[in-house]
Amino acid sequence: MGTAEIACPSLAALCASPGVSVVAVVTQPDRPKGRDLKVQPSAVKQLAVEKGMLVLQPERARQAGFARQLAALRPDLIAVMAFGQILPPAILDLPRFGCVNVHTSLLPKHRGAAPIQWALLNGDSETGVTIMQMDAGLDTGPILAQRATRIRPEDNAQTLYDRLAQMGAELLVETIPGLVSGTMKPRPQPAGGASHAPKIKKEDGRVDWRLPAQVIWNRLRAFTPWPGAFTHRFVVPPSGGGGSRGDSPPDGGTPNPAHLLKIWQAEVVPQGGTPGEVLRADKAGLVVACGQDALRILELQHAGGRRLTAQEFLAGHALQAGDKLG
């Protein structure tokens, strides 16, 4: 059972695992996606169709008819990763060996929908994957196996997503034989250290320059590629009057979407200034003051444009020291 692309390596690993017979794949119904809102199948469904597998797409896992449909398949085990719905007791209790979940954190830390992003947001030094037996709670079931990985400075949500997807697939197929034979015993999650990782919203990507540069840097990594870390340009009018250079809204106005900047890469530098103030915009880089220290922007993107290095951006856009971002 899975929907998001991160579940595809686990499905592929199960299909290739000796002694495992995948009788069906359960995924969410096709949904409108993209700018044109064209109805598209999930990544898991696309892989399952390529492999000629039976695909079930219940609108709600709690539908009584769906539980009967699963029961007719007589599954010994149900493996779940990024399915997107809470399973009712009628399904949790159905397989002989229960339901196991591949979760992308070292439980009990970061229970919930966005464990990868929250590991980066919190500045964690490591994360990992957990294979757990599912119960009625939110990621509270007993642990079967765990594997850790160091979070590198160059990591963002996408690189961790890719690495943990593969780690989870490998650990899943390694765990199933021990679970089935009874040699691997589940252990309760530790009583302490639990945290919640709620779903990320698009607005979370807006940069608050009043925060310390280290916190903003963590948020940038957590929100790459989605929703992205973004800010707006507010250009200060030249001294002596004459109005603005066209990018600054009237006092109290709303930021112009055309002046949105998406930040892709940056680094923390020990400089100070008014939060959001551009401290440097020259060959040495694009440096913006934060609540503590500053952020040197290395790669960014103007609304409707392409990703550019800071030097490429400054060569084609009017941005200089003293301008404001917010």
C-alpha positions as CSV (number, residue, x, y, z in Angstrom):
1,M,0.0,0.0,0.0
2,G,1.5,3.3,-1.1
3,T,0.9,6.4,-3.2
4,A,3.9,8.7,-3.3
5,E,7.0,8.2,-5.4
6,I,9.1,7.4,-2.3
7,A,7.1,4.1,-2.0
8,C,8.2,2.9,-5.4
9,P,11.6,1.5,-4.4
10,S,9.8,-0.6,-1.7
11,L,7.3,-2.0,-4.2
12,A,10.2,-2.8,-6.7
13,A,12.2,-4.5,-3.9
14,L,9.2,-6.6,-2.8
15,C,8.6,-7.7,-6.4
16,A,12.2,-8.7,-6.8
17,S,12.5,-10.4,-3.4
18,P,12.6,-14.3,-3.4
19,G,9.8,-15.9,-1.5
20,V,7.6,-12.8,-1.7
21,S,4.4,-12.8,-3.9
22,V,2.7,-9.4,-4.3
23,V,-0.9,-10.2,-4.9
24,A,-2.1,-6.6,-5.2
25,V,-1.1,-3.0,-4.9
26,V,-3.3,-0.5,-3.1
27,T,-2.9,3.2,-3.9
28,Q,-5.0,6.3,-3.8
29,P,-7.4,7.2,-6.7
30,D,-6.1,9.2,-9.7
31,R,-6.0,12.9,-8.9
32,P,-5.8,16.2,-10.8
33,K,-2.1,17.3,-10.9
34,G,0.0,20.0,-12.5
35,R,-0.8,23.4,-13.8
36,D,-3.5,22.0,-16.2
37,L,-5.0,19.8,-13.4
38,K,-5.0,16.8,-15.6
39,V,-6.1,13.6,-13.8
40,Q,-3.0,11.4,-13.3
41,P,-2.3,8.1,-11.6
42,S,0.0,7.9,-8.5
43,A,3.6,7.0,-9.0
44,V,2.9,3.7,-7.3
45,K,0.1,2.9,-9.7
46,Q,2.3,3.7,-12.7
47,L,4.9,1.2,-11.5
48,A,2.3,-1.4,-10.6
49,V,0.7,-1.2,-14.1
50,E,4.1,-1.5,-15.7
51,K,4.6,-4.8,-13.8
52,G,1.1,-6.0,-14.8
53,M,-0.1,-6.1,-11.2
54,L,-3.6,-5.9,-9.7
55,V,-4.3,-2.3,-8.6
56,L,-6.9,-1.3,-6.0
57,Q,-7.8,2.3,-5.5
58,P,-10.4,2.9,-2.7
59,E,-11.6,6.4,-2.2
60,R,-11.4,5.6,1.6
61,A,-9.7,2.7,3.2
62,R,-12.4,2.7,5.8
63,Q,-15.1,1.6,3.3
64,A,-16.5,-1.7,4.4
65,G,-16.5,-3.1,0.8
66,F,-12.7,-2.4,0.5
67,A,-11.9,-4.5,3.6
68,R,-13.9,-7.4,2.2
69,Q,-12.1,-7.0,-1.1
70,L,-8.7,-7.2,0.7
71,A,-9.9,-10.2,2.8
72,A,-10.7,-12.1,-0.4
73,L,-7.0,-11.8,-1.4
74,R,-6.0,-13.5,1.9
75,P,-2.8,-11.5,2.4
76,D,-0.3,-12.8,4.9
77,L,1.3,-9.4,5.3
78,I,0.5,-5.8,4.2
79,A,3.4,-3.5,3.7
80,V,2.7,0.2,3.8
81,M,4.7,3.3,2.8
82,A,3.4,6.8,2.1
83,F,-0.1,5.6,1.4
84,G,-1.8,8.7,2.7
85,Q,-4.7,7.3,4.6
86,I,-5.1,5.9,8.1
87,L,-6.0,2.2,8.1
88,P,-8.9,1.0,10.2
89,P,-8.7,-1.9,12.6
90,A,-10.6,-4.1,10.1
91,I,-7.5,-3.9,7.8
92,L,-4.8,-3.7,10.5
93,D,-6.1,-7.0,12.0
94,L,-6.6,-8.7,8.6
95,P,-3.2,-10.2,7.7
96,R,-1.7,-13.1,9.6
97,F,1.6,-11.2,10.2
98,G,-0.1,-7.8,10.5
99,C,0.6,-4.6,8.7
100,V,4.1,-3.1,8.6
101,N,5.0,0.5,7.8
102,V,8.2,1.9,6.3
103,H,8.6,5.3,8.1
104,T,11.4,7.8,7.2
105,S,12.6,8.7,10.7
106,L,14.1,7.1,13.7
107,L,10.9,6.6,15.7
108,P,9.6,7.8,18.1
109,K,11.1,11.0,16.7
110,H,9.2,12.8,13.9
111,R,5.9,10.9,13.9
112,G,3.6,12.2,11.2
113,A,3.4,13.3,7.6
114,A,6.7,15.1,7.0
115,P,9.5,13.5,8.9
116,I,12.2,14.3,6.3
117,Q,11.5,18.0,6.3
118,W,11.3,18.2,10.1
119,A,14.6,16.4,10.6
120,L,16.1,19.2,8.5
121,L,14.1,22.0,10.2
122,N,15.3,20.8,13.6
123,G,18.9,20.7,12.5
124,D,19.2,17.0,13.3
125,S,22.6,15.4,12.7
126,E,21.1,12.1,11.7
127,T,17.9,10.5,10.6
128,G,16.9,7.1,9.2
129,V,14.2,4.6,8.5
130,T,12.1,2.5,10.8
131,I,10.1,-0.7,10.0
132,M,7.3,-0.9,12.5
133,Q,4.2,-3.0,13.1
134,M,1.2,-0.7,12.7
135,D,-1.4,-0.1,15.3
136,A,-4.3,2.3,15.6
137,G,-2.1,5.2,16.6
138,L,-0.1,7.7,14.4
139,D,3.3,6.0,13.9
140,T,3.2,4.6,17.4
141,G,3.5,0.8,16.7
142,P,6.3,-1.4,17.9
143,I,9.7,-1.3,16.1
144,L,10.9,-4.2,14.1
145,A,14.1,-2.6,12.6
146,Q,15.9,0.7,12.2
147,R,18.7,2.0,10.1
148,A,20.4,5.4,10.5
149,T,22.1,7.8,8.1
150,R,24.0,11.0,8.8
151,I,22.5,14.3,7.6
152,R,25.2,16.0,5.5
153,P,25.5,19.8,5.2
154,E,24.7,19.5,1.5
155,D,21.6,17.5,2.1
156,N,18.1,18.9,1.4
157,A,14.7,17.3,1.4
158,Q,15.1,15.8,-2.0
159,T,18.5,14.2,-1.4
160,L,17.2,12.7,1.9
161,Y,14.0,11.6,0.2
162,D,16.0,9.7,-2.4
163,R,18.4,8.1,0.1
164,L,15.7,7.1,2.6
165,A,13.5,5.7,-0.1
166,Q,16.2,3.2,-1.0
167,M,17.2,2.5,2.6
168,G,13.6,1.8,3.5
169,A,13.2,-0.6,0.6
170,E,16.3,-2.5,1.5
171,L,15.4,-2.7,5.2
172,L,11.8,-3.8,4.4
173,V,12.9,-6.9,2.4
174,E,15.6,-7.7,5.0
175,T,13.0,-7.5,7.9
176,I,10.1,-9.6,6.4
177,P,11.8,-13.1,6.7
178,G,12.6,-12.6,10.4
179,L,9.1,-11.3,11.1
180,V,7.5,-14.3,9.3
181,S,9.8,-16.9,10.9
182,G,9.3,-15.3,14.4
183,T,13.0,-14.7,14.9
184,M,12.6,-10.9,14.8
185,K,10.6,-9.7,17.8
186,P,9.0,-6.2,17.8
187,R,9.9,-3.9,20.6
188,P,7.8,-1.0,22.0
189,Q,8.9,2.5,21.0
190,P,10.8,4.4,23.8
191,A,8.5,6.3,26.1
192,G,10.6,9.5,25.7
193,G,11.8,11.4,22.7
194,A,8.6,11.4,20.7
195,S,7.9,14.4,18.4
196,H,5.4,15.3,15.7
197,A,6.1,16.1,12.1
198,P,3.0,17.8,10.7
199,K,2.4,18.3,7.0
200,I,4.2,21.2,5.3
201,K,2.2,24.0,3.8
202,K,3.2,26.2,0.9
203,E,3.2,29.3,3.1
204,D,5.9,27.7,5.3
205,G,8.4,28.5,2.6
206,R,8.2,32.3,3.1
207,V,11.6,33.5,4.6
208,D,11.3,35.4,7.9
209,W,14.6,37.3,7.9
210,R,14.2,38.1,11.6
211,L,15.2,34.5,12.3
212,P,18.8,33.5,12.8
213,A,20.6,32.7,9.6
214,Q,21.2,29.1,10.8
215,V,17.5,28.6,11.2
216,I,16.7,30.1,7.8
217,W,19.4,27.8,6.3
218,N,17.8,24.8,7.8
219,R,14.4,25.9,6.5
220,L,15.9,26.4,3.0
221,R,17.2,22.8,3.0
222,A,13.9,21.4,4.4
223,F,11.8,23.2,1.8
224,T,13.9,22.3,-1.3
225,P,12.4,21.4,-3.7
226,W,8.9,22.1,-2.3
227,P,7.5,24.5,-1.3
228,G,10.8,26.2,-1.8
229,A,12.3,29.1,0.4
230,F,11.0,32.3,-1.1
231,T,11.0,36.0,-0.4
232,H,10.2,39.3,-2.2
233,R,12.3,42.2,-3.5
234,F,11.5,45.7,-2.1
235,V,13.9,48.1,-3.8
236,V,14.7,51.2,-1.8
237,P,14.2,54.5,-3.8
238,P,17.4,56.4,-4.7
239,S,18.3,59.2,-2.3
240,G,17.2,62.6,-3.4
241,G,13.7,61.6,-4.5
242,G,12.6,60.5,-8.0
243,G,10.6,57.6,-6.8
244,S,11.5,53.9,-6.7
245,R,13.1,51.8,-9.4
246,G,9.8,50.2,-9.9
247,D,10.0,47.2,-7.6
248,S,8.8,48.6,-4.3
249,P,5.1,48.6,-3.5
250,P,3.5,51.6,-1.9
251,D,3.7,51.7,1.9
252,G,1.4,49.1,3.3
253,G,1.0,47.5,-0.1
254,T,1.1,43.8,-1.0
255,P,4.3,42.3,-2.4
256,N,4.1,41.9,-6.2
257,P,4.3,38.2,-7.2
258,A,6.5,39.2,-10.1
259,H,9.2,40.2,-7.6
260,L,9.2,36.9,-5.9
261,L,12.7,35.2,-5.4
262,K,13.1,31.5,-4.8
263,I,16.3,30.7,-2.9
264,W,17.9,27.3,-3.9
265,Q,21.3,27.3,-2.1
266,A,22.9,29.5,0.5
267,E,25.4,29.5,3.4
268,V,25.6,31.2,6.8
269,V,28.2,34.0,7.1
270,P,29.1,36.0,10.3
271,Q,27.8,39.4,9.3
272,G,25.2,41.7,10.9
273,G,22.6,44.2,9.8
274,T,18.9,45.0,9.7
275,P,17.0,41.7,9.0
276,G,16.2,41.5,5.3
277,E,18.7,44.2,4.3
278,V,21.0,43.3,1.3
279,L,24.5,43.8,2.7
280,R,26.4,43.0,-0.4
281,A,25.4,42.5,-4.1
282,D,28.6,42.3,-6.0
283,K,31.2,39.9,-7.3
284,A,31.8,38.8,-3.7
285,G,28.2,37.5,-3.5
286,L,24.6,38.3,-2.5
287,V,24.5,38.6,1.3
288,V,21.3,39.3,3.3
289,A,21.2,40.2,7.0
290,C,19.2,38.0,9.3
291,G,18.2,38.2,13.0
292,Q,21.6,36.7,13.8
293,D,24.4,36.5,11.3
294,A,23.6,36.7,7.6
295,L,22.9,34.4,4.6
296,R,25.0,34.4,1.5
297,I,22.7,33.4,-1.3
298,L,24.5,31.1,-3.8
299,E,21.7,30.1,-6.2
300,L,18.3,31.7,-6.7
301,Q,15.4,32.1,-9.2
302,H,13.3,35.1,-10.2
303,A,9.6,34.6,-10.7
304,G,9.2,33.1,-14.2
305,G,12.9,32.8,-14.7
306,R,15.5,30.0,-14.4
307,R,17.8,29.0,-11.6
308,L,20.9,31.2,-11.6
309,T,24.0,31.6,-9.5
310,A,24.1,34.8,-7.5
311,Q,26.6,36.3,-10.0
312,E,24.5,35.4,-13.0
313,F,21.4,36.9,-11.2
314,L,23.1,40.1,-10.3
315,A,24.4,40.5,-13.9
316,G,20.8,40.7,-15.1
317,H,18.8,42.2,-12.2
318,A,19.0,45.5,-10.4
319,L,19.7,44.6,-6.8
320,Q,22.2,46.4,-4.7
321,A,23.3,46.9,-1.1
322,G,20.6,48.7,0.9
323,D,17.7,47.0,-0.9
324,K,15.3,45.0,1.2
325,L,13.9,41.4,1.0
326,G,10.8,40.4,2.9
